[in-house]
């Protein structure tokens, strides 16, 4: 009886995973739609990409300066709480 239950459980798991894969393949966008989505991403715009790069560079500079100092940088933004 335990063998039958294990086989039934394994078969139901395989069936559920198979149906999930089938639904995934049916609902996934086609190649044309995928290209259109990639074309319309904000990073596809050169101006937006440059802004993002500058913002990332500034954040990295701030993080580097914070790592080089011994002061608690986060405490300065708390509005003076805890003084």
BAFI-3210 file (N, C-alpha, C; in Angstrom, 3 decimals, decimal comma, padded with zeros to 6 digits):
// residues 83
n [1|2|3|4|5|6|7|8|9|10|11|12|13|14|15|16|17|18|19|20|21|22|23|24|25|26|27|28|29|30|31|32|33|34|35|36|37|38|39|40|41|42|43|44|45|46|47|48|49|50|51|52|53|54|55|56|57|58|59|60|61|62|63|64|65|66|67|68|69|70|71|72|73|74|75|76|77|78|79|80|81|82|83]
n.u [000,818|001,980|003,841|002,241|001,065|003,340|004,086|001,841|001,995|004,443|003,788|001,785|003,256|005,006|003,120|002,045|004,324|004,844|002,518|002,881|005,214|004,204|002,232|003,935|005,409|003,381|002,495|004,693|006,304|006,594|009,360|009,364|007,820|009,432|011,714|010,569|009,886|012,449|013,448|011,941|012,720|013,808|016,601|017,400|017,398|019,844|020,406|019,087|020,482|023,039|022,510|021,849|024,299|025,897|024,600|025,016|027,804|028,157|026,924|028,643|030,933|030,144|029,732|032,338|033,704|032,372|033,189|035,851|036,018|035,951|033,799|030,329|028,331|025,635|024,367|024,318|022,134|019,902|018,522|019,351|018,520|018,953|020,958]
n.v [-001,189|001,197|001,502|001,937|004,340|006,020|005,885|007,038|009,590|010,478|010,422|012,362|014,614|014,807|015,257|017,730|019,379|019,132|020,291|022,871|023,649|023,517|025,553|027,706|027,802|028,388|030,909|032,549|035,311|035,681|035,629|037,999|039,725|039,779|041,094|043,585|044,385|044,595|046,656|048,807|049,269|051,377|051,592|051,372|053,814|056,121|058,544|058,223|055,997|057,067|058,905|057,118|055,813|057,938|058,498|056,100|056,141|058,356|057,376|055,262|056,726|058,103|055,918|054,933|057,059|057,014|054,555|054,994|056,685|057,109|058,044|057,838|057,774|057,388|058,237|060,967|061,563|061,176|063,220|064,277|062,720|060,907|062,340]
n.w [000,000|000,774|-001,242|-003,465|-002,734|-002,702|-005,391|-006,566|-005,456|-006,543|-009,266|-009,333|-008,631|-010,833|-012,830|-012,006|-012,203|-014,923|-015,996|-015,068|-016,468|-019,053|-018,998|-018,520|-020,908|-022,702|-021,874|-021,955|-023,564|-027,145|-029,532|-031,078|-029,499|-027,229|-028,211|-028,728|-026,150|-025,000|-026,573|-025,726|-023,134|-020,430|-020,288|-022,872|-024,006|-024,800|-023,411|-020,959|-020,049|-019,676|-017,621|-015,593|-015,278|-014,338|-011,930|-010,571|-010,398|-008,710|-006,384|-005,777|-005,215|-002,901|-001,195|-001,085|000,155|002,601|003,548|003,981|006,136|009,718|011,035|011,928|009,401|008,846|011,159|010,974|009,376|010,840|011,981|014,353|016,439|019,401|020,564]
ca.u [000,000|002,875|004,451|001,234|000,932|004,547|004,010|000,801|002,538|005,459|003,103|001,093|004,288|005,452|002,009|001,967|005,477|004,631|001,504|003,507|006,100|003,354|001,671|005,032|005,745|002,266|002,327|005,918|006,195|007,335|010,616|009,068|007,373|010,603|012,534|009,860|010,028|013,824|013,628|011,237|013,236|014,423|018,034|017,650|017,582|021,225|020,414|018,702|021,579|024,120|022,067|021,961|025,729|026,370|024,015|025,713|029,159|028,043|026,632|029,867|031,838|029,652|030,010|033,775|034,043|031,833|033,996|037,176|035,942|035,590|032,562|029,096|027,679|024,185|023,849|024,118|020,880|018,790|017,833|019,804|017,964|019,944|021,978]
ca.v [000,000|002,349|001,637|002,545|005,742|006,710|005,993|008,018|010,897|010,822|010,699|013,652|015,654|014,925|015,865|019,148|020,070|019,162|021,299|024,179|023,934|023,765|026,898|028,657|027,932|029,025|032,301|033,304|036,082|035,192|036,316|039,366|040,490|039,937|042,161|044,846|044,731|045,040|047,928|049,854|049,429|052,698|051,544|051,410|055,225|056,474|059,619|057,618|055,119|057,917|059,401|056,005|055,602|059,037|058,302|054,963|056,591|059,202|056,520|054,539|057,693|058,325|054,713|054,846|058,052|056,545|053,421|055,470|057,496|056,400|058,625|057,141|058,616|057,201|058,974|062,350|061,720|060,814|064,424|064,621|061,830|060,174|063,243]
ca.w [000,000|000,840|-002,568|-004,342|-002,325|-003,152|-006,850|-006,861|-005,086|-007,547|-010,526|-009,224|-008,674|-012,222|-013,560|-011,641|-012,783|-016,364|-016,319|-014,840|-017,611|-020,215|-018,856|-018,670|-022,326|-023,400|-021,470|-022,202|-024,806|-028,297|-029,821|-031,523|-028,327|-026,364|-028,805|-028,527|-024,741|-024,801|-027,251|-024,986|-021,778|-020,228|-020,528|-024,310|-024,330|-024,433|-022,426|-019,679|-019,649|-019,173|-016,315|-014,651|-015,021|-013,489|-010,597|-009,967|-010,068|-007,519|-005,233|-005,455|-004,603|-001,537|-000,424|-000,879|001,177|003,880|003,995|004,369|007,340|010,940|011,556|011,594|008,402|008,944|012,299|010,568|008,670|011,710|012,472|015,687|017,444|020,161|021,140]
c.u [000,871|003,540|003,506|001,069|002,135|004,522|002,968|001,280|003,566|004,805|002,385|002,090|004,775|004,382|001,907|003,125|005,339|003,602|002,047|004,415|005,300|002,751|002,746|005,347|004,621|002,166|003,559|005,783|007,046|008,574|010,379|008,667|008,546|011,505|011,890|009,990|011,433|014,083|013,020|011,689|013,874|015,917|018,377|017,867|018,988|021,297|020,089|019,813|022,737|023,764|022,212|023,417|026,289|025,864|024,723|027,129|029,143|027,782|027,878|030,880|031,431|029,957|031,506|034,213|033,547|032,665|035,364|037,163|035,564|034,284|031,364|028,288|026,169|023,607|023,588|022,794|019,675|018,074|018,200|019,232|019,081|021,046|021,595]
c.v [001,266|002,577|002,293|004,026|006,556|006,903|007,036|009,433|011,361|011,174|012,053|014,808|015,886|015,606|017,357|019,937|020,168|020,201|022,697|024,579|024,234|025,163|027,962|028,876|028,595|030,513|033,163|034,068|035,475|036,029|037,761|040,248|040,747|041,038|043,526|045,315|045,260|046,401|049,071|049,996|050,808|052,704|051,544|052,846|055,642|057,572|059,065|056,715|055,933|058,503|058,330|055,739|056,683|058,862|057,159|055,362|057,470|058,372|055,745|055,463|057,949|057,117|054,564|055,822|057,610|055,390|053,877|056,276|056,635|056,925|057,802|058,043|058,534|058,012|060,429|062,599|061,468|062,019|064,763|063,742|061,087|061,047|063,639]
c.w [000,000|-000,520|-003,552|-004,030|-002,810|-004,661|-007,258|-006,556|-006,123|-008,881|-010,471|-009,243|-010,102|-013,064|-013,261|-012,246|-014,302|-016,763|-016,084|-015,983|-018,869|-020,153|-019,040|-020,154|-023,116|-023,096|-021,710|-023,519|-025,916|-028,549|-030,254|-030,348|-027,376|-026,888|-028,598|-027,080|-024,473|-025,434|-026,445|-023,535|-021,623|-020,522|-022,011|-024,777|-023,884|-023,363|-021,036|-019,147|-019,072|-017,799|-015,244|-014,302|-014,102|-012,064|-009,864|-009,558|-008,826|-006,266|-004,814|-004,779|-003,151|-000,666|-000,128|000,204|002,549|004,422|004,494|005,662|008,540|011,527|011,121|010,669|008,536|010,095|011,928|009,892|009,570|012,290|013,902|016,776|018,142|020,728|022,525]
res [x|x|x|x|x|x|x|x|x|x|x|x|x|x|x|x|x|x|x|x|x|x|x|x|x|x|x|x|x|x|x|x|x|x|x|x|x|x|x|x|x|x|x|x|x|x|x|x|x|x|x|x|x|x|x|x|x|x|x|x|x|x|x|x|x|x|x|x|x|x|x|x|x|x|x|x|x|x|x|x|x|x|x]
***
